[in-house]
Amino acid sequence: MANFSIHTDDQELLETIAKKVTRKEESIHLMKEDINADTVMKAFLQLENMNRDLQQVKP
């Protein structure tokens, strides 16, 4: 994680930076959710395929 400091009295600049950082954090969180949902879906499809294959093996 990057650490940095900004020394300024420009309140508008600080608010703009805070908003951009918050938006980045939110988009990273959404990307993580997408990755997790994609991983779960792939695992589910693999299980479905395995189950189908097992059904075909049964006499």
N, CA, C and O of each residue as an XYZ file, in Angstrom:
236
protein
N       0.839     -1.181      0.000
C       0.000      0.000      0.000
C       0.883      1.243      0.000
O       1.857      1.324      0.747
N       0.542      2.181     -0.821
C       1.347      3.399     -0.937
C       1.007      4.371      0.178
O      -0.158      4.584      0.511
N       2.041      4.948      0.740
C       1.857      5.985      1.746
C       2.465      7.270      1.230
O       3.579      7.268      0.705
N       1.750      8.354      1.374
C       2.272      9.653      0.974
C       1.594     10.728      1.800
O       0.549     10.494      2.408
N       2.184     11.885      1.816
C       1.566     12.981      2.555
C       1.555     14.222      1.684
O       2.432     14.429      0.845
N       0.543     15.038      1.904
C       0.388     16.287      1.164
C       0.265     17.406      2.188
O      -0.570     17.352      3.091
N       1.096     18.404      2.033
C       1.057     19.545      2.941
C       0.541     20.744      2.170
O       1.260     21.345      1.371
N      -0.723     21.086      2.420
C      -1.329     22.227      1.740
C      -2.472     22.774      2.585
O      -3.075     22.060      3.386
N      -2.747     24.023      2.390
C      -3.899     24.638      3.057
C      -5.081     24.741      2.099
O      -6.129     25.276      2.461
N      -4.915     24.228      0.875
C      -5.958     24.311     -0.143
C      -7.018     23.242      0.136
O      -6.861     22.086     -0.257
N      -8.090     23.636      0.812
C      -9.138     22.703      1.214
C      -9.816     22.057      0.002
O     -10.156     20.874      0.034
N     -10.007     22.833     -1.054
C     -10.650     22.300     -2.262
C      -9.788     21.194     -2.878
O     -10.309     20.165     -3.309
N      -8.483     21.407     -2.918
C      -7.568     20.379     -3.437
C      -7.653     19.114     -2.591
O      -7.725     18.008     -3.128
N      -7.645     19.273     -1.274
C      -7.720     18.112     -0.385
C      -9.034     17.351     -0.570
O      -9.047     16.120     -0.562
N     -10.133     18.078     -0.735
C     -11.428     17.416     -0.941
C     -11.464     16.672     -2.274
O     -12.013     15.574     -2.362
N     -10.876     17.273     -3.312
C     -10.827     16.621     -4.625
C     -10.022     15.325     -4.548
O     -10.433     14.295     -5.081
N      -8.880     15.389     -3.886
C      -8.041     14.188     -3.735
C      -8.795     13.118     -2.953
O      -8.773     11.945     -3.325
N      -9.458     13.515     -1.876
C     -10.203     12.556     -1.057
C     -11.304     11.872     -1.876
O     -11.512     10.665     -1.748
N     -12.005     12.634     -2.709
C     -13.062     12.052     -3.557
C     -12.486     11.062     -4.553
O     -13.050      9.990     -4.773
N     -11.346     11.428     -5.163
C     -10.748     10.529     -6.154
C     -10.255      9.243     -5.500
O     -10.417      8.158     -6.059
N      -9.657      9.363     -4.325
C      -9.189      8.177     -3.615
C     -10.372      7.281     -3.253
O     -10.298      6.060     -3.396
N     -11.451      7.887     -2.789
C     -12.643      7.115     -2.432
C     -13.205      6.393     -3.655
O     -13.576      5.223     -3.568
N     -13.269      7.086     -4.796
C     -13.776      6.446     -6.021
C     -12.875      5.285     -6.441
O     -13.367      4.243     -6.875
N     -11.559      5.461     -6.313
C     -10.640      4.369     -6.662
C     -10.880      3.170     -5.756
O     -10.943      2.033     -6.225
N     -11.015      3.426     -4.452
C     -11.253      2.332     -3.512
C     -12.555      1.613     -3.834
O     -12.625      0.387     -3.760
N     -13.590      2.376     -4.193
C     -14.878      1.769     -4.533
C     -14.761      0.925     -5.800
O     -15.333     -0.163     -5.870
N     -14.027      1.412     -6.803
C     -13.913      0.641     -8.038
C     -13.067     -0.612     -7.816
O     -13.329     -1.650     -8.424
N     -12.055     -0.524     -6.951
C     -11.262     -1.712     -6.628
C     -12.141     -2.737     -5.922
O     -12.059     -3.932     -6.209
N     -12.981     -2.275     -5.002
C     -13.888     -3.179     -4.290
C     -14.833     -3.873     -5.273
O     -15.069     -5.075     -5.160
N     -15.375     -3.119     -6.240
C     -16.272     -3.708     -7.230
C     -15.547     -4.727     -8.099
O     -16.112     -5.766     -8.442
N     -14.294     -4.435     -8.459
C     -13.524     -5.394     -9.253
C     -13.312     -6.682     -8.467
O     -13.395     -7.775     -9.028
N     -13.039     -6.556     -7.168
C     -12.866     -7.750     -6.335
C     -14.148     -8.566     -6.313
O     -14.105     -9.793     -6.400
N     -15.297     -7.890     -6.196
C     -16.571     -8.600     -6.193
C     -16.790     -9.320     -7.518
O     -17.258    -10.458     -7.531
N     -16.456     -8.669     -8.637
C     -16.607     -9.296     -9.953
C     -15.724    -10.533    -10.060
O     -16.155    -11.571    -10.561
N     -14.483    -10.416     -9.587
C     -13.556    -11.546     -9.645
C     -14.089    -12.700     -8.808
O     -14.055    -13.851     -9.243
N     -14.580    -12.398     -7.608
C     -15.114    -13.443     -6.743
C     -16.340    -14.112     -7.360
O     -16.474    -15.335     -7.311
N     -17.233    -13.312     -7.941
C     -18.434    -13.868     -8.563
C     -18.049    -14.742     -9.755
O     -18.637    -15.803     -9.964
N     -17.062    -14.297    -10.536
C     -16.611    -15.059    -11.693
C     -15.998    -16.387    -11.250
O     -16.251    -17.426    -11.860
N     -15.197    -16.351    -10.195
C     -14.561    -17.565     -9.680
C     -15.604    -18.558     -9.185
O     -15.506    -19.756     -9.448
N     -16.602    -18.052     -8.466
C     -17.663    -18.921     -7.951
C     -18.441    -19.536     -9.113
O     -18.770    -20.722     -9.083
N     -18.731    -18.739    -10.127
C     -19.493    -19.248    -11.266
C     -18.702    -20.328    -12.011
O     -19.261    -21.353    -12.400
N     -17.410    -20.097    -12.206
C     -16.589    -21.118    -12.874
C     -16.558    -22.413    -12.069
O     -16.660    -23.500    -12.639
N     -16.419    -22.306    -10.756
C     -16.393    -23.497     -9.908
C     -17.740    -24.226     -9.976
O     -17.784    -25.455    -10.036
N     -18.831    -23.461     -9.966
C     -20.161    -24.057    -10.046
C     -20.337    -24.814    -11.364
O     -20.865    -25.926    -11.384
N     -19.891    -24.202    -12.461
C     -20.015    -24.864    -13.760
C     -19.164    -26.132    -13.816
O     -19.582    -27.130    -14.404
N     -17.981    -26.104    -13.213
C     -17.148    -27.303    -13.167
C     -17.850    -28.414    -12.389
O     -17.834    -29.576    -12.795
N     -18.465    -28.041    -11.265
C     -19.191    -29.041    -10.480
C     -20.377    -29.606    -11.256
O     -20.648    -30.805    -11.201
N     -21.072    -28.748    -11.969
C     -22.191    -29.235    -12.791
C     -21.707    -30.223    -13.843
O     -22.333    -31.260    -14.061
N     -20.597    -29.905    -14.491
C     -20.046    -30.804    -15.505
C     -19.613    -32.129    -14.890
O     -19.850    -33.193    -15.462
N     -18.980    -32.061    -13.731
C     -18.548    -33.289    -13.061
C     -19.755    -34.131    -12.669
O     -19.738    -35.353    -12.816
N     -20.801    -33.482    -12.172
C     -22.010    -34.191    -11.778
C     -22.650    -34.861    -12.996
O     -23.091    -36.007    -12.919
N     -22.699    -34.149    -14.103
C     -23.270    -34.711    -15.329
C     -22.461    -35.930    -15.783
O     -23.029    -36.947    -16.183
N     -21.123    -35.817    -15.718
C     -20.271    -36.939    -16.109
C     -20.513    -38.136    -15.207
O     -20.559    -39.273    -15.677
N     -20.667    -37.883    -13.907
C     -20.927    -38.993    -12.972
C     -22.271    -39.643    -13.243
O     -22.401    -40.862    -13.133
N     -23.278    -38.846    -13.597
C     -24.597    -39.399    -13.915
C     -24.519    -40.346    -15.106
O     -25.220    -41.357    -15.153
N     -23.664    -40.012    -16.065
C     -23.544    -40.852    -17.274
C     -22.836    -42.168    -16.959
O     -23.056    -43.159    -17.655
N     -21.997    -42.202    -15.932
C     -21.254    -43.408    -15.571
C     -22.140    -44.424    -14.865
O     -21.935    -45.632    -14.986
N     -23.123    -43.928    -14.130
C     -24.012    -44.847    -13.369
C     -24.763    -45.776    -14.325
O     -25.196    -45.364    -15.401
N     -24.908    -47.047    -13.908
C     -25.632    -48.008    -14.775
C     -27.132    -47.744    -14.780
O     -27.882    -48.453    -15.451
